[in-house]
């Protein structure tokens, strides 16, 4: 099964992002609002016998909820996305998740962490993305989710396998 760990985007923010993306992403494969998230760790194809260990490690996450700020719209090859401000709380959570998954046998990615929310994918360039007016958006990250990705002809469908609430008083 194909797994990753992320922070879900609240419905009202996901719907706003989807609406904002309309002018630029009409020719692209859009990410449905219910699939919008911030990836913390991509695990890839995982044997089912590793699932219990992954869940055990995630259950031991102890972080307080924190604010996520979306700062601007941007592109990198094939991806139109909303940039996420790399706050200390987000970076600390990311590092904790990576360390826990390393203990489960998943090597950390070699590239630098770039927090973002993917809005659309395309083989073509996204023209006009930088011209879209964008007021920063903010929401509270209060949950980490272990997702299973089901790939299909019309795009991926994400299933929540395990949810970990971020609770006040955690560090």
Secondary structure, DSSP 8 states (H G I E B T S, - for coil): -EEEEEEE--HHHHHHHHHHHHHHHTTSEE--GGG-EEEEEEEEE--GGGHHHHHHHHHT-----EEEEEEEEEEETTEEEEEE---HHHHHHHHHHHHHHHHTT----SS----EEEEEE-SS--TTGGGS----EEEEE-EEEEEEEE--TT--EEEEEEEEE--TT--
